[in-house]
Amino acid sequence: MNYTVSQLLTQDITFQPIEIKGWVRTFRANRFIALNDGSTINNIQCVVDFENTHEDLLKRITTGAAVHIKGDLVESQGKGQTVEIQVSSIEILGDSDPEDYPIQPKKHTFEFLRENAHLRTRTNTFSAVMRIKSNLSFAVHKYFTENGFYNMHTPLITASDAEGAGETFRVSTLDPKNPPLNEDGTVNFEEDFFGKETNLTVSGQLEAETYAMSLGKVYTFGPTFRAENSNTTRHLAEFWMIEPEVAFMDLAGNMDLAEDFMKSVLKYILEHNREDLEFLEKRLQDEEKTKPQAERSEMSLIEKIRFVVDNNYKRVSYTEAIDILKNSKPNKKKKFKYIIEEWGADLQSEHERFLVEKHFKCPVILFDYPANIKAFYMRLNEDGKTVRAMDILFPGIGEMVGGSQREERLEVLKEKMKALDIPEEELWWYLDLRKYGTAVHSGFGLGFERLVMFATGMGNIRDVIPYPRTPQNAEF
């Protein structure tokens, strides 16, 4: 019977004939194979009887080779493992070139592994990250399904820019060297495939709102795109967003939902990815030892996850947060890179982390932000200067979730669009929601890769997505 490494290490099946397929991590002394098949971070030792194994075959058992092994699972005589395989036969599957194989059993830089992204999941770090990512994805769907949400696939090609930032990728079939022109010299997009100018979506939120106003509770979980020319550790041109939208739910309900959701999905990986988390935690601890004392994290990876799973989230208005930050020691002593001087400032990661890690010592939900630093679709408060927005702040990373109660009043929404030069005819269908059966509704957005970064402790967003799309990079 064919088994996985995970099954062999966890099930009571010793002293039975077994078969297994996997990749050789190491082969030492012409006798001991460390085999891994991706089902667990752990390898299983396979003991080869080299006296009865052809010399040419032994030479082909190299790091990276795919093999099919038959043998008996027995109790191990060596240290570090409870069972091992006494090999009765071994078959090399396909070709293997030990001279060229880039993922050798030594420490590689993350930059080198990004250049070999098609092979990097054969390392312990990246296999652990991707198993955690897979379980987080499942936990997302599990949570929403169990809480009465319907999954919606929103369009990837759209004529709107939900955030209004203008950083979109154009979608066109027109000849870039000789496009059809209007009399004024501008491109005539009426002759394009869709008859208008279109782009890759930056968010599925606006379309999700339409479904929430008929199905009640919906969520999207799909790719989004931003043409932001940013080469930071937190930006991708292609990334995945989780966006629930709920009818008849106000800002308080939105905060309840977001907090419960975050706790649920992170608790799931604590329960189902313990060995992967422990490995990544040790990797981080070794990395921390190389940093100056002042830059070291106060919490381990698992402690950080427990911090957001076990604590209640402190709810603080933007106005109160600004007062706290203005009067804080790092602000007064100009230790912040961005000094907080007045109400209306857009908070940076250093401010968000201060509130979470130093001041409140728990996850924080900020709400009621200034209207002029938030999107047009957020509901205007009675004071006329703030909107019913909310952000969830986590340790080590700052903002994790951004959401709001949506503006359900037709005339108010029209005024906000007019002030931002957003033509009504572009979003006529969005305005229709405010004409026909309008109601209070809310939702939030969460960048999935940012969540994976938090859950794995990885410092660069390019290392939590299989093939990162960034400026000047579309390899693989």
N, C-alpha and C positions, 0 to 999 in steps of 0.2 A: 504493500500500500504506500502511496506517495504521501509524505507529511511535509509540513512547513517546519522551519527551525523553531518557531514559537510553540508549535504543538509538541515537538520533541522535548523542549525544555520545561514544559508546564504539565504535560499529561503523564500519567503513570503507565508507561508502555515499555519499560525496560525488558531486556532479554527477549525481544521480538525482532524478527526480520523487518527491515524498513527500507524505503527508497526515498531519496531526497535530491532535489536539484537546486543549484545556487551558484554563487560566484565565489571564487577563492580570494580571501582577503590576504592570507599569508600561507606559505608552505615552508616549514623549517625542518632541517635535519633529514630531508628526504623521507619524512615519516608523518609529520603532523600538519593537517590542513585545518585552517580556521575558515569555516564556511558560513556565508550569510546569504539570505534570500530576500531580505527586505521586510520580512514579517515581524522582526524585532530588532532592537539595537544590539542584541547579544549574538555572538557567533556560536556555532557548535563545533567542537573538535572532532575531526575525523582522522582515525589512526590507520595509516597505510602500512601493509606488510611489504616493505620495499624489496625483500628477498624474493618474493613471488610476483613482483610487478616489473614489467619490462622497462628497461632503462630509458628507451625512447619516450615511453609514456610519462615517466617521472619528470623528464625534461620539459614536457609540455604542461605540467601542473604549475602554472605561474600565477602571480597576482593578477586578478581580473578575468581569469579563465572561467568559462561556464562549464560546470561538470554535472554529471548524473551519477550518483553514488548509491550503491546497494550494500547492505551490511546489517549488523546487529547492534541495537542500542543497548549499551551496558553501563554499569556504574563506572564512573571515572576514577582512575588511580591517581590522577594529577590534581593540582590545586586550581581553584578558580571555577570549577564546573562540577556539577553533580553527575552528569551523564556524558558519554561520548559514543561515537560510532566506530565499531571495528569494521573496517572496509573489506568487503569480499570482492567487489568489482567497482571499477571506476571508468567512466567514459567521458572524454573531452568533447564538449558540444561546440562545434564551429571552430574558427581559428582564434589563436591568441598569440600576440607578439609582445613578449615581455620587454623588449627594448624600447618600444614606442608607447606602451601603456602609460598615460600621464598620472594616474592616481596611484602612486606607489605608497607603501605603508610608512609614511613619514608625515611630518607636519607641513601642510600647504597653506599659503596665504589665501584669504577670501578673494583677492583680486585674481589670483591664478585660477581659482576654482570657478569664478564667473566666466573666465575665458574658456573653460571646459564644462560649461553648465550642463551639457548633455550627459556628463559622467559624474557630476558632483554629488548626486544622491547615493553614490556608492560609498561615500564617507559617512561616518557615524553622525556628525553634526547635521548634515543636510538630510539624511534619512530620518533622523529624529524630528527635525523641523517639519518635514512634509507629512509625516504620520500625524503630528499634532494638528497641522493645518487641515488635513482630511477629517479628523475627528471634530474639529471646531466647525467645519462646514456642515457636517451631519448634525451637530448640536444645534446649529442655527435653524435648520429645517425642522428638527424635532421640536424645538421650543415653540415655534410659530404654529406648527400643525396641532400640537397639544393644547394650544391656547386659542384655537378657533380662527386662525388666519388662513387666507387663501393666497397661494403663490401666484404671482403675476409676472409674465415676461414682457417688459416694456421695450419699446423700439430702440435699436442701436443707432438707426439713422433718423435724424429729426431736423426740423426746421427751426427749433427754438434753442435758446441758450438759457437753461433754467437758472443759473447763477448770475447771468448778466456780465460775466467776466470777459467774454469775447475771446477766450483762449481755446478755440475749437479746431478740430481737424475737418477740413472741407471734404465733402464727398461729391465727386463730379465725374461725368464721362466726357466732358468737353475736351477738345484738343487744347492742351496748355499752350502750344506754340501759335495756334490760330483760332482762338475762341470767337464765337459770333458776338458782334458788338451792337449796342444801341447807338442811336444818333449822337448821343453825348459822349461816346467812347467807352462807356462802362460795359461790362460783360452782360450779355443777354441770357440770363439764367432760365428764361422761359423755354429755351431750346435745349436745356439740360435734361437729363433722364427723368427727374421728378418734376420738371417744370418750374422749379424754384431753387433758390440756394439752400443746400442742406449740409449737415455736418454730423460727425459722430457725437453721440450724446455725452453730456457731462453728468447727467443725473436722470433717473427714472421717476423722480418725485412727482412732477406735474401730472404725468399720465397715471401714476399710482393713485393720486387724489381722485381722479375720475372714477376709478373702480371702487375706492373706499366709499364713495357716495352712492354706491348701489349694493356692494357686497358687504359693507360694514368694516371688515378688518382684512387688509391685504398687505403683502410685503413683496418687495423685489430683491433679487440677489443675482446681480449680473455685472458684466464688464462696463466700465465707463472710461472716458478718454478726455485728457486735458493737454492742450498744446502749450504747456507752460515750459519755457526754456530754463529749467531749473535743474542743476546738477547737485542736489543735496541728498543726504541719506534718507530723506522722508518723502521724496517725490518720484512718481512714476508717470509716464504718459498714458499707460494702460493699467487700470487697477479695477478691483471689484468692490461694489458697494452693496450694503444691506440697508434697505429703506422700507420700514413699515409705515403705513398710513391708516388711521383709525377715525371713523365717523363718530360724532357725538362725544368726543374725548377732548377735555381741555388741557391746559398746560400742566396742571398738577397730575392728571392721569398719565400724561406723556412722560413725566419724570418717573412716576411709579413703574410704568412699563419698561422704560429704558434701564432703570436700576435692576429690576427683576430679571430682565433679559441678560444683562452683563454677568450677573451673579450665576445664572443658570448655565450659560455656555462655558464659563471658565471653571465652574465646579465640575462639569462633565469631563474636561481633560485632566483635572486633578485625580479623578476616579479612574480614567481609562488610559492615561499616558504617563503613569508614574515613573517607569524606568527611563523613558525619553526625557522627562523633566529633570530627573536626578542627574542624568548625564549632562544636559545643557547647563544645569546649575553648577556642576563641578567645573565645566569649561569656563563659565563666567567667573567663578571664584579664582581660578588660576589666572584669568585675564586681569582681574581686579588687583592682584598682587603686584602687577607691573606698573600700576598707576600711582601717582602721588596720593598721599593719605587724604588730602582734601577732596579729591575727585572720586574717591571710592564710594560705592553705593552702601547705604546703611542696611539695606534688606537684601537677602538672597532672592533668587528667582521665585522659588516656591512661596517664600514669605510675602513677596510682592503680590502674587496671585491670591494668596489667602487674605491679604490686606483688603482687596476689593471684593472678595467673596463673603468675608465674615463681618465686615463693618457696615453700619448704616451710612448712607451718603448724606453729608451735610449740605443743606440747601441754603444758598446765600445769594442775595441780590447783587447784581453788578455794582450798584451804588455802594453797598456795604463793602464789597471786595476792594473797590478803589480806595475807600477810606483806610482799610487795613493795609493795603500796599503802600499808600502814600506815607503812612506813619511807621512803616516797617524799618528795621535797622538797615537791611541792604539797600533800601531806597534812599534813606537819609544819608548813608555813608557812600552813596553812589557806587555800590557794588553791582547793582543791576546794569546790564548792558543798555537796556532801555528804561530810562528813569520815568516813573509815573509822576506827572506834574498836575494833571487835571482830569476831571470827569470827561469821558468821551474817548479816552485812549483805548486803542485796540490791544488787548492783552497778549503778551508773548508767552512762549513756553516757560521761560524762567519765572514769570509771575504766577502762572498756573501751578507750577511745581512747588513754589514757595507756599502757596495756599494749602496744598495737599500735604506736603511732606513736613513743613515746618510749623505752620500756624494751626491748622485744624487736625492734622495727623489722622486723616481719613479721606476717602474719596469725596469730592466736592461737586455739587451741581450748581452752577451759576445760572441765574435767570434774570429776565427783564433788562436786556442790553439796549444801548442807544440805537435808535432806528437807523441812523446814518451809517452804521458799520455792519448792518445786517441786510439780508435779501428782501426784495420787494414783497414777497408773498407772506411775510410774517405779520401776525395780527398786531395792529397798533394799540397801545394801551391808552387809557383815558387821559394820561398826562400829555399825550401828543408828542412825546419825545423818546419814549422807549417802546420796545416790542416784546411780545411774549415768546422770546427765544430762550433756549436753555442749552448749555454745554456741560458734559460730564468730564471731569478732570481726574486723571489717574497719576499715580506716582511714576517718576522716571520718564514719562512721555508727554504729560500735559493733556491737551484735549483728545478725548477718545470718541465722544459722541456729540453731534450737533443737531439740534431739532427745534421745533417751535409749534405753537398753536398757529394754524394758518388763518389768513385774513378771509373771513367768510362774508364780509359786507361788500356788496357790489360797488357802491359809490366810493367807499374808502379805497378799495383795491384799484379802481380806475384812477383816482387821484395820485396814488403812489406810482402807478405805471407811467402816468403823464409826467410826473416830476423826474422820472428816470429815462424819459424818451423811449419807452417800450410801446410800440404801436399796438393798439387794441386789436387790429385785424390779424396780427400774428398769433394772438392768444384768445381768439374769439370763443373757442371751445372751453378754455379754462374759465373765462368770464361767465359762460353759460351755467357753470356749476353754482354760481352765486345768484343766478336768476331763477333756477328751477329746483326748488327744494333745498335751499341753502341751509347749512347747519354748522355748528362748531365742529371742527375736526383738527387733528394734530398728527405729527409724525416726526421721525428723526432719521438721520443718516449716519452710517458707520463704515469707514473704510476697512474692508476685511483684512488687507495686508497690514494695516496698523495694529489691528487686534492680534494678528499672528506675531508681529514684532514684540508686542507686550508679553504674549504668552510664552514665547521662546527665548526672550532676552537678546535676540539678534539686534545688532546696532545699525544695520543698513537694510532698508526696505527692498533692495535688489536681491537680498538673500532669503526672502520669504515668498518669492514668486518664481515659478520654474524658469521663465525666460524674460527678464526685465526689458521693458521698452522705455528707453530714456533718450535724451538728446544725443544725436549722432550714433545711436546704437539700436539696431533691430536685428541682431544676430540670432541665429537658430530659427 
